[in-house]
Every structure is written in structure tokens, then in C-alpha cells.
Amino acid sequence: MAFKSSFSKIIHEMPKRDYGIPGLHVYVDHTAQATIYYVETEQELTFPEHKHAEQFTVVVNGFCELTIDGKSTRYEKGDSYTIPADTLHTIYLSAGYAEIDYVDDPND
């Protein structure tokens, strides 16, 4: 079955960032104040440990498990969460997952 995106065509016209992770699609929009990411997956995957500026996320489809300091929290479609600035974390993304991220750094 072909991959069906959770986002409209206008999102797919944005620049795409390649993290080298098969099945991960990330579209990026920079504003004067922040970077906005539209993230979706074709298959389940885990994004490796990393940190960045403060991030606010809304889950659009599927579910994820965010792990900070060894504690994992599951978020599903319609949920939102915030990751404080400079917090090391990993995140598991389900197949068919989609989210919108607002990262408080225009150069992220």
C-alpha cells in the first residue's frame, strides 16, 4: 500500500530536511522567531537522542513515546507536549505518525 500523507499539498512544497532515517519525512518552515516542522513517518522508528531549543508539538496522527531522563510518556492524536530547551530526549514514532513542531529557534 502506498504511503498516504497526513498533510496537504502545500506542506509538501516546503523544503524537506533529510535526517538519513528511512521512512521519515520532515518539511521545514523558518519564521523570524522559530522553525516549524511538519513530521510524518511511513514506518515505526526511533529518533536518536538529541536536544534543541524549546519545542511545542501537536500530534496530528498516530502516537509517539517521548523519553526524557529514562521516563517515557505516550502521546496520541490530538495531544500536545512541550520539551524544555536543551533537554536530551529520544522519541519513538509509530507507523503513519504525524506531528507539527514549533521550535523556538529560527535557525534550527
Buried (B, 14 or more C-beta within 10 A) or exposed (E): EEEEBBBEEEBEEBEEBEEEBEEBBBBBEBEEEBBBBBBBBBBEBEBEEEEBBBBBBBBBBBBBBBBBEEEEEEBEBEBEBEBEEEBEBBBBBBEBBBBBBBBBBEEB
